[in-house]
């Protein structure tokens, strides 16, 4: 996947950052409206994902390909993003689905230093939390706002994309449809 961040993408990223900074002190996760999983945008034809090197909370390197083999929900989020925080419990409930993998990829620049205290307050018991502190994966798949979620089939092909918070706890059927 070729990265070509044009004016629109840069403006979108700036708008996301400004919104996040403005919302940081006034918005609450419980006030965020979650979108229906029916609003996931299918990607046709399915696209191969670029190689992505990520990190575990313990600091180990991991490649995205290690998680291929069953449908996957790949969510890009940050601790400062109020809609992301609202969506995380939903992702964790979806991650309890036995035939699905949910990866919550944090884009926080300080990596584990930001995530570990956050997870003590907002524990995730089923989703796999990975780190992308240098935003290599964010750039590789052209994420311009948070949260953004990619639906990946068992072979590692991009099948759907959603920007914004989703009610993932009721999304298993929608993910299966997209990845079939």
Legacy VTK file of the C-alpha trace (Angstrom):
# vtk DataFile Version 3.0
C-alpha trace
ASCII
DATASET POLYDATA
POINTS 180 float
0.000 0.000 0.000
1.523 3.285 -1.083
1.417 6.146 1.379
0.469 9.387 -0.304
-0.771 11.788 2.316
-2.360 14.586 0.410
-3.783 17.826 1.646
-7.085 16.196 2.584
-5.414 13.553 4.775
-3.221 16.125 6.510
-6.225 18.375 7.159
-8.182 15.374 8.447
-5.385 14.453 10.829
-5.131 18.056 12.038
-8.893 18.197 12.590
-8.754 14.950 14.580
-5.951 16.295 16.757
-7.704 19.603 17.390
-10.961 17.806 18.186
-9.166 15.505 20.579
-7.468 18.392 22.359
-10.724 20.316 22.652
-12.645 17.264 23.823
-9.990 16.054 26.247
-11.245 18.127 29.143
-14.943 18.363 28.331
-16.091 15.096 26.733
-16.720 11.867 28.552
-16.620 8.374 27.103
-20.121 7.597 28.371
-21.478 10.488 26.257
-20.115 9.091 22.979
-22.631 7.672 20.523
-21.477 4.367 19.073
-22.224 3.624 15.417
-23.924 0.485 14.155
-21.617 -2.189 12.722
-23.769 -1.950 9.582
-21.921 1.300 8.816
-18.619 -0.521 8.173
-17.522 0.305 4.635
-16.634 -2.802 2.578
-13.326 -2.709 0.697
-13.648 -4.116 -2.819
-11.628 -5.700 -4.100
-10.005 -6.931 -0.898
-6.546 -5.437 -0.463
-3.398 -7.076 0.860
-2.090 -5.451 4.010
1.448 -4.104 4.108
3.907 -5.627 6.566
3.450 -4.054 9.978
5.898 -4.285 12.841
4.318 -3.637 16.201
5.334 -4.015 19.844
3.841 -5.821 22.823
3.437 -4.098 26.175
6.532 -5.992 27.313
8.521 -4.433 24.459
8.808 -7.468 22.196
8.550 -6.969 18.447
5.654 -8.700 16.693
4.562 -8.760 13.059
0.907 -8.496 12.100
1.168 -11.666 9.997
1.528 -13.637 13.237
-2.198 -13.047 13.841
-3.501 -14.149 10.422
-5.585 -17.325 10.270
-9.022 -16.187 11.389
-11.087 -13.029 10.916
-9.485 -10.060 12.602
-10.618 -6.672 13.819
-7.678 -4.280 13.810
-8.478 -1.150 15.812
-6.250 1.938 15.925
-6.809 4.065 19.038
-5.156 6.375 21.561
-5.632 7.010 25.278
-6.400 10.713 24.695
-9.191 9.911 22.204
-12.556 10.013 24.000
-14.447 8.014 21.306
-11.659 5.406 21.433
-12.046 5.025 25.188
-15.818 4.648 24.776
-15.332 1.946 22.153
-12.700 -0.178 23.939
-15.106 -2.159 26.177
-17.119 -2.976 23.039
-13.978 -4.253 21.308
-13.114 -6.347 24.332
-16.560 -7.993 24.281
-16.136 -8.769 20.565
-12.694 -10.225 21.328
-14.374 -12.840 23.530
-15.825 -14.345 20.312
-13.846 -17.572 19.854
-13.479 -17.442 16.050
-12.164 -13.894 15.883
-9.015 -11.960 16.776
-9.213 -8.375 18.010
-6.047 -6.292 18.042
-6.202 -2.910 19.770
-3.227 -0.959 18.415
-2.315 2.079 20.477
-0.848 5.044 18.617
0.268 6.760 21.833
3.772 8.144 21.274
5.039 7.158 24.719
4.073 3.505 24.196
3.795 1.296 27.275
4.447 4.260 29.598
1.031 5.652 28.594
-0.798 2.376 28.068
-0.020 0.436 31.236
-1.563 2.996 33.655
-4.482 3.470 31.244
-5.169 -0.286 31.191
-5.214 -0.421 34.989
-8.193 1.976 34.861
-9.718 0.481 31.693
-8.777 -3.208 31.669
-9.025 -5.270 28.486
-9.226 -8.989 29.166
-9.796 -10.436 25.667
-8.406 -7.990 23.098
-4.692 -8.099 22.311
-3.107 -4.705 22.979
-0.199 -3.790 20.724
1.806 -0.581 20.398
2.692 1.602 17.420
4.519 4.518 19.111
6.308 5.652 15.943
3.047 5.455 13.936
4.625 3.134 11.376
1.477 0.982 11.109
-0.771 4.069 11.240
1.025 5.460 8.183
1.234 2.097 6.407
-2.569 1.766 6.309
-3.263 5.496 5.996
-5.087 6.131 9.269
-6.052 9.812 9.489
-8.300 9.820 12.569
-9.021 7.793 15.664
-10.607 5.411 16.222
-10.261 3.664 12.876
-10.910 -0.044 12.518
-9.927 -2.416 9.735
-11.686 -5.728 9.132
-9.212 -8.362 7.935
-10.019 -11.837 6.576
-8.183 -15.019 7.601
-5.742 -14.594 4.703
-4.711 -11.110 5.827
-6.687 -9.109 3.256
-8.456 -5.855 4.111
-12.223 -6.378 3.721
-13.745 -3.416 5.568
-12.911 -0.083 7.164
-14.671 2.083 9.709
-13.771 5.491 11.068
-15.382 6.388 14.363
-16.574 4.417 17.383
-18.664 1.300 16.737
-20.863 -0.883 18.915
-18.539 -3.856 18.411
-20.234 -6.090 20.984
-22.964 -6.784 18.383
-20.673 -6.815 15.349
-19.589 -10.469 15.122
-22.120 -11.263 12.356
-21.116 -8.170 10.347
-17.432 -9.087 10.618
-18.170 -12.663 9.523
-20.138 -11.403 6.495
-17.278 -9.154 5.409
-14.609 -11.799 5.868
-16.438 -14.762 4.318
LINES 1 181
180 0 1 2 3 4 5 6 7 8 9 10 11 12 13 14 15 16 17 18 19 20 21 22 23 24 25 26 27 28 29 30 31 32 33 34 35 36 37 38 39 40 41 42 43 44 45 46 47 48 49 50 51 52 53 54 55 56 57 58 59 60 61 62 63 64 65 66 67 68 69 70 71 72 73 74 75 76 77 78 79 80 81 82 83 84 85 86 87 88 89 90 91 92 93 94 95 96 97 98 99 100 101 102 103 104 105 106 107 108 109 110 111 112 113 114 115 116 117 118 119 120 121 122 123 124 125 126 127 128 129 130 131 132 133 134 135 136 137 138 139 140 141 142 143 144 145 146 147 148 149 150 151 152 153 154 155 156 157 158 159 160 161 162 163 164 165 166 167 168 169 170 171 172 173 174 175 176 177 178 179
